[in-house]
Amino acid sequence: MVSPTPSSKPGPATQRYLDIAEIRDDMVIMNDGTVRSVLLVSSINFALKSEDEQEAIIQSYVTFLNGLDYPIQVTIQSRRMNIDSYILALGEQERKTTNDLLRAQIGDYRTFVSELVSLGHIMQKRFYVVLPYDPLTNKKRGFFQRLSLVLSPAAAAHLNDKQLEERREQLSRRTNMAAGNLLSMGLQTARLDTQGLIELYYNAYNPDLFEEERLGDLGKIRTEE
């Protein structure tokens, strides 16, 4: 094995190879100036639905897809279930309980749940719908107007406040419309905020590290200007 010499330089940062320029204002800003929002979507047990209900769900899904004039991405993420906050809540309840018998039962239950999740490696699936906005797809504007919105910034860092506000407004409109269509299928949705987006991508690119080093609150990890 050859040890690195003192003059060895570290490799380029991972961010150099990512398409993401920035995450802010509840949206992901890509290097090309386009933006993304992410919806966390609930699941339904399709097999337990009646035949009529299944047919209605399928029809609603077909209508949803036919109504799209832009691409979307559906992502399923599996991660080990994290019950740290639940265990902490049980521990707090155990400390506050004055009844000795009840306190012992809470302690036994807390231990049982912790061991069950640890030994069983219980996984949790989460479903996401990624919605994009590209100025070139805004048909309300003329072609050359749309083209100028894309070509005007040399990169995402050069987007001005007006351009960002335009993208934010159009993306929010698409996101709300998609959430309403998914609701018609009986699917609950929640748009990820800035903190949720950072955690999602942090987990996606660092699945092992995410379990060992939890990402703190966004407001506490910002670097000073």
C-alpha positions as CSV (number, residue, x, y, z in Angstrom):
1,M,0.0,0.0,0.0
2,V,1.3,3.4,-1.0
3,S,0.7,6.1,1.6
4,P,-0.3,9.5,0.2
5,T,2.4,12.1,0.1
6,P,2.0,15.4,1.9
7,S,1.7,17.1,-1.5
8,S,-1.3,14.9,-2.5
9,K,-4.4,16.9,-3.2
10,P,-7.9,15.8,-2.2
11,G,-10.2,14.7,-5.1
12,P,-12.8,17.0,-6.5
13,A,-15.9,17.6,-4.3
14,T,-19.0,15.4,-5.0
15,Q,-21.0,18.4,-5.7
16,R,-19.0,19.0,-8.8
17,Y,-20.7,16.0,-10.4
18,L,-24.2,16.8,-9.3
19,D,-26.9,18.5,-11.4
20,I,-28.1,20.4,-8.4
21,A,-27.0,24.0,-8.0
22,E,-28.9,24.9,-4.9
23,I,-31.9,24.0,-2.7
24,R,-34.0,27.0,-1.5
25,D,-37.5,28.3,-1.2
26,D,-38.9,24.7,-1.1
27,M,-37.5,23.9,-4.6
28,V,-34.4,22.3,-6.1
29,I,-32.6,24.6,-8.6
30,M,-30.7,22.7,-11.2
31,N,-27.5,23.8,-12.9
32,D,-29.4,24.5,-16.2
33,G,-31.7,26.9,-14.4
34,T,-34.7,24.6,-14.3
35,V,-36.4,23.9,-10.9
36,R,-38.0,20.9,-9.2
37,S,-40.5,20.3,-6.4
38,V,-41.0,17.0,-4.6
39,L,-44.3,15.6,-3.3
40,L,-44.3,13.0,-0.6
41,V,-47.2,10.7,-1.5
42,S,-49.1,8.3,0.7
43,S,-49.9,4.7,-0.5
44,I,-53.1,2.7,-0.8
45,N,-53.6,-1.0,-0.6
46,F,-54.9,-1.6,-4.1
47,A,-55.6,-5.3,-3.6
48,L,-58.1,-4.7,-0.8
49,K,-60.2,-2.3,-2.9
50,S,-63.4,-3.5,-4.5
51,E,-63.4,-4.0,-8.3
52,D,-65.3,-0.7,-8.8
53,E,-62.9,1.1,-6.6
54,Q,-59.9,-0.3,-8.4
55,E,-61.4,0.7,-11.8
56,A,-62.0,4.3,-10.4
57,I,-58.4,4.5,-9.2
58,I,-57.0,3.3,-12.5
59,Q,-59.2,5.7,-14.4
60,S,-58.1,8.6,-12.2
61,Y,-54.5,7.7,-12.8
62,V,-54.9,7.5,-16.5
63,T,-56.6,10.9,-16.5
64,F,-53.8,12.3,-14.4
65,L,-51.1,11.0,-16.8
66,N,-53.0,12.2,-19.9
67,G,-53.3,15.7,-18.4
68,L,-49.6,16.1,-18.1
69,D,-47.7,18.0,-20.8
70,Y,-44.3,17.7,-19.0
71,P,-42.4,14.7,-17.6
72,I,-42.6,13.6,-14.0
73,Q,-40.5,11.2,-12.0
74,V,-41.9,8.7,-9.5
75,T,-39.4,7.5,-6.9
76,I,-39.7,4.8,-4.3
77,Q,-37.2,5.0,-1.4
78,S,-36.6,2.3,1.1
79,R,-35.0,3.1,4.3
80,R,-34.6,1.6,7.8
81,M,-37.4,2.7,10.0
82,N,-36.3,5.5,12.4
83,I,-38.2,5.5,15.7
84,D,-35.8,7.6,17.7
85,S,-38.3,10.3,18.4
86,Y,-40.9,7.7,19.5
87,I,-38.4,6.1,21.8
88,L,-37.5,9.4,23.3
89,A,-41.1,10.2,23.9
90,L,-41.6,6.9,25.6
91,G,-38.6,7.6,27.8
92,E,-40.0,11.0,28.8
93,Q,-43.4,9.5,29.6
94,E,-41.6,6.8,31.7
95,R,-39.8,9.5,33.7
96,K,-43.0,11.4,34.3
97,T,-45.1,8.4,35.4
98,T,-45.5,8.2,39.2
99,N,-47.2,4.7,39.2
100,D,-44.4,2.2,39.6
101,L,-46.2,-0.6,37.8
102,L,-47.1,1.6,34.8
103,R,-43.6,3.0,34.7
104,A,-42.2,-0.5,34.6
105,Q,-44.6,-1.5,31.8
106,I,-43.6,1.5,29.7
107,G,-39.9,0.7,30.2
108,D,-40.5,-2.9,29.1
109,Y,-42.4,-1.8,26.0
110,R,-39.8,0.7,25.1
111,T,-37.1,-2.0,25.3
112,F,-39.3,-4.4,23.3
113,V,-39.9,-1.9,20.4
114,S,-36.2,-0.9,20.3
115,E,-35.1,-4.6,20.0
116,L,-37.8,-5.4,17.5
117,V,-36.7,-2.7,15.1
118,S,-33.0,-3.4,15.6
119,L,-33.2,-7.2,15.1
120,G,-35.9,-7.2,12.5
121,H,-34.4,-4.5,10.3
122,I,-37.8,-3.1,9.6
123,M,-37.9,-1.1,6.4
124,Q,-40.1,1.8,5.6
125,K,-41.0,2.7,2.0
126,R,-41.7,6.3,0.9
127,F,-43.1,7.4,-2.3
128,Y,-42.2,10.7,-4.1
129,V,-43.3,12.5,-7.2
130,V,-40.8,14.9,-8.6
131,L,-42.3,17.8,-10.6
132,P,-40.2,20.0,-12.9
133,Y,-40.5,23.4,-14.4
134,D,-38.6,24.5,-17.5
135,P,-39.4,27.9,-19.0
136,L,-39.3,26.3,-22.4
137,T,-42.5,24.4,-21.5
138,N,-44.5,27.5,-20.6
139,K,-46.8,27.7,-23.5
140,K,-48.4,30.9,-22.3
141,R,-45.3,32.7,-23.6
142,G,-44.1,33.0,-27.1
143,F,-41.2,30.7,-28.2
144,F,-38.6,33.5,-28.2
145,Q,-39.7,34.7,-24.8
146,R,-39.4,31.2,-23.5
147,L,-36.0,30.8,-25.1
148,S,-34.7,34.1,-23.6
149,L,-35.6,32.9,-20.1
150,V,-33.3,29.9,-20.6
151,L,-30.5,31.5,-22.5
152,S,-30.3,34.7,-20.4
153,P,-28.6,33.1,-17.4
154,A,-25.3,31.5,-18.1
155,A,-25.9,29.2,-15.1
156,A,-28.3,28.8,-12.2
157,A,-26.2,31.1,-10.1
158,H,-26.9,33.9,-12.5
159,L,-30.7,33.8,-12.1
160,N,-32.1,37.1,-10.8
161,D,-34.9,37.5,-8.3
162,K,-37.5,38.0,-11.1
163,Q,-36.5,34.8,-12.8
164,L,-36.5,32.9,-9.6
165,E,-40.0,34.3,-8.6
166,E,-41.3,33.3,-12.1
167,R,-40.0,29.7,-11.7
168,R,-41.3,29.5,-8.1
169,E,-44.8,30.7,-9.0
170,Q,-45.1,28.3,-12.0
171,L,-43.7,25.4,-10.1
172,S,-46.1,26.0,-7.2
173,R,-49.0,26.0,-9.6
174,R,-48.0,22.7,-11.2
175,T,-47.4,21.2,-7.7
176,N,-50.8,22.2,-6.4
177,M,-52.5,20.9,-9.5
178,A,-50.7,17.5,-9.3
179,A,-51.5,17.3,-5.6
180,G,-55.2,17.8,-6.4
181,N,-55.2,15.1,-9.1
182,L,-53.4,12.6,-6.8
183,L,-56.0,13.4,-4.1
184,S,-58.7,12.2,-6.5
185,M,-57.1,8.8,-6.4
186,G,-57.3,8.8,-2.6
187,L,-53.6,9.7,-2.2
188,Q,-52.6,12.2,0.4
189,T,-49.6,14.4,-0.5
190,A,-47.3,16.8,1.2
191,R,-44.8,19.1,-0.5
192,L,-41.3,18.9,0.9
193,D,-40.0,22.1,2.2
194,T,-36.3,23.2,2.0
195,Q,-35.3,21.1,5.1
196,G,-37.2,18.1,3.7
197,L,-35.5,18.4,0.3
198,I,-32.0,18.6,1.8
199,E,-32.7,15.5,3.9
200,L,-34.1,13.6,0.9
201,Y,-31.0,14.2,-1.3
202,Y,-28.6,13.8,1.6
203,N,-30.1,10.4,2.3
204,A,-30.1,9.5,-1.4
205,Y,-26.5,10.3,-1.9
206,N,-25.3,9.1,1.5
207,P,-27.5,6.2,2.5
208,D,-25.0,4.7,5.0
209,L,-23.8,8.0,6.4
210,F,-27.4,9.1,6.9
211,E,-28.0,6.4,9.5
212,E,-24.8,7.3,11.5
213,E,-24.9,11.1,11.1
214,R,-28.3,12.6,11.2
215,L,-28.7,15.9,9.4
216,G,-29.5,18.7,11.9
217,D,-32.0,21.5,11.6
218,L,-31.3,23.7,8.5
219,G,-31.3,26.9,10.5
220,K,-28.5,25.5,12.7
221,I,-26.2,24.3,10.0
222,R,-26.1,27.4,7.8
223,T,-22.7,28.9,7.6
224,E,-22.2,32.6,8.5
225,E,-21.9,35.0,5.6
